[in-house]
Amino acid sequence: MLLDLKLPYVMGLDVLKWIRQQPGLPAIVVILSSSKAEEDIVTAYRLGANGYLVKPPDSGKLLDMAKSIKDFWLTQNIPPPESPEKEVAADQTHRTRRETLEEIMRI
């Protein structure tokens, strides 16, 4: 799951905290934010973020980052057996390239 810190009605860190309190929700949460503030980074990891990425200002670089995220988490990464991430990765392999690209473009 990609999570931004600056959401319209709630702070992303509050959402992360809530996610970590819910059984059965995705175990992988990567923060994708424009904030480089050390306090945000430290708090995100303390609350259980698996990664923290700063959005590049250029849309082309953001697209490259999105593709790298997808490649790492859904193609290269091997989740533990019987994990929700493994089910998500398996579902992703059955999608068409067009569906995947459309999803990436929405990021």
GIKASUL-V861164 format. One record per backbone hydrogen bond with DSSP energy under -1.0 kcal/mol. NH is the residue of the N-H (numbers start at 0). CO is the residue of the C=O. Records with the same first field share a line. If there is no record, write none. Layout:
BEGIN
NH=CO + CO
END
This chain:
BEGIN
2=29
6=4
11=4
14=10
15=11
16=12
17=13
18=14
19=15
21=18
24=21
29=0
30=50
31=2
32=52
40=36
41=37
42=38
43=39
44=40
45=41
46=42
47=44
48=43
49=28
52=30
54=32
61=57
62=58
63=59
64=60
65=61
66=62
67=63
68=64
69=65
70=66
71=67
72=68
73=69
74=70
75=70
76=71
86=82
87=83
88=84
89=85
90=86
91=87
92=88
93=90
94=91
99=95
100=96
101=97
102=98
103=99
104=100
105=101
106=103
END
